[in-house]
Amino acid sequence: MGFPESFQNRRIEEAAETLNVPSFLLEETTVREYLDGYNQFGDMGRSLRIAGLRLSLPEPNEEFTPLYHKLAPDGSSISYVTGRKLNLSNGIKRTLSANYERTMVLMDIARALATEGVQTTRVPKEVIVEKFNFILEGYGLYIASGTVNVAKRDMDEDISPLEADYPTTYYERFVDHCKKYEEQKKAQRRRLESKDENLKYILMAYDRETEQHVPDAKWVYAPRMHEYAALLDQWKDLLKGNTSGATSPVEHGKYTSTDKTRWWKIHDLLRIGNEILWDGINGKIVHIGRVISDLNDLLDYNDLHSEFLPIWWPEE
């Protein structure tokens, strides 16, 4: 987020106080990056909560002139053509609400994991299980004890049982679950679209010039959709920036230690959140195979793994 430098410094100092990081460590660039990452997880969580609460606010029937993300050559703002404010349909509202709810929990987990980098205690395994199970029920998954040796690979590629490093029985359950999930999710999607045809069409576009998401077509006049576009960009920036902040300010040697394992677990978590935020947007569904791969890579840190439940959704 684009805070002034003085305000950014104060936020980092406050994070250091919260996490009991000695003030002299703030001279270390890596420590400041770590604390800034911790703050950004909090920012993202608050943005999600506020946007989720605002979904229930109806828009008055008044004129609305959305601003374009890019400025004119002279520095002035560029606006879209003025239109009337538009409320989201019920189907879109339910989709965004579910995505907000799940990613809020992910941000709570991310911040808790970041806290481990400066505390002597680990996040209790029971807390990890409880929070993830809340999210995963809708994907036919739950958290179980023990680890599975999941080969880290691009889940867009076909995985041969001979090439994959899964235990055979787990791999077979994994393949079966992915197939059933996709079939039933597409069927559910058709039912939802039959009740709200707005879900059939593109809701969100991407402006390559500004590298930002924008509501598509008529939804450019829906303020709640602009909020969702802003959160997609905020999450994208968070995911992109997470690749560097791997040094935690714990007392070790020169009072810093590299904990790439923890930070890459958070990166896996952010990848899962990105999948969830796009669920139901532009006709997309969660790539469940990729989620399971990232989830297991994250969970083996706590000697846990994902297991499979029968996939069932009530009639909408």
Residue, then its C-alpha position, 0 to 999 in steps of 0.5 A: m500500500g502506498f503509505p508516506e514514508s514517515f507513516q510507514n516507518r511508524r507502522i513498522e515500529e508499532a509492529a516491532e513493539t507488538l512482536n517484541v522485536p528490539s528497536f536496534l534491529l530496525e536498522e536491518t533491512t531484512v527485519r523491516e521487510y519482515l515487519d512490513g509483510y506482517n503489517q500487510f497481512g493485517d491490512m489485507g484482512r481488514s480490507l476483506r472484512i470491510a468489503g464483506l460488510r459493505l456488500s449488504l449496503p444498497e446503492p442509491n439510484e444516483e449518478f456515478t462516474p468511476l475513475y479510470h486507474k490511469l492519469a492523463p498526460d497532464g496528470s489529471s484524472i480520467s473518468y468513465v462515462t457517467g452512469r447510474k449506480l448499480n447494485l450487485s445481483n444476489g448471485i454475485k453477492r453470494t459469490l463475493s461474500a463466500n470468497y471474502e469469508r474464506t480468504m479472511v480466515l487465510m489472512d488470520i493464519a498468515r499473520a499467525l505464521a508470521t508471528e512465529g518468526v519472532q516468538t518462541t512458540r508455534v501456532p497450536k496445531e489445533v488452531i491450524v486444523e480448526k481454521f483450515n477445516f472451516i474453509l475446506e469443507g466447501y471443497g470436500l477436504y479436511i485436515a488429518s494428522g501425518t504427512v504425505n510426500v507430495a511432489k511439488r510440480d505444476m498442477d496444470e500438467d498431467i501427473s502420471p502415477l509412476e512419476a508422482d511421488y504420492p503414496t499410491t492410495y493417496y494419489e488415487r484418492f487425489v485423482d478421484h477427488c479432483k475429477k468428482y469436484e470438477e464435475q459437481k462444481k460445474a453442475q452447481r455452477r449451471r444451477l446458479e447460472s440458471k437462477d442468476e444469468n449475470l453469473k454467465y458473463i465476464l464480471m472482471a477484466y484486466d487492464r494490461e496498460t495499468e496492470q490492474h483489474v477493473p469491473d467489466a461492462k455494466w459492472v463498472y457502475a457497481p461500487r461493490m465490484h470496484e472494491y472487489a477489483a481493488l482487493l484482487d490487485q491488493w492480493k496480487d501485490l501481496l503474493k508478488g511481494n511475498t517472495s523476498g521477505a524470508t528473514s525473521p528478526v529472532e535472536h540468532g547469530k547477528y540477531t537475524s535468521t533466515d526462515k525461508t520454510r515459514w515464509w514459503k508456507i505463507h506463500d503457498l497460503l497466498r496462492i490458495g487465497n488467490e484461487i479462492l478469490w477467483d472462484g465464481i468470477n468469470g466462470k472460473i472454479v477453484h483448481i482443486g488439484r493446485v489447492i491440494s498441492d499447495l495445502n499439503d506443502l504448507l501443512d507438512y510443516n505441522d505434520l498434517h495433510s489434507e484428506f477427502l470427504p464426499i462432495w455434496w452441496p445443498e440446493e442453492 
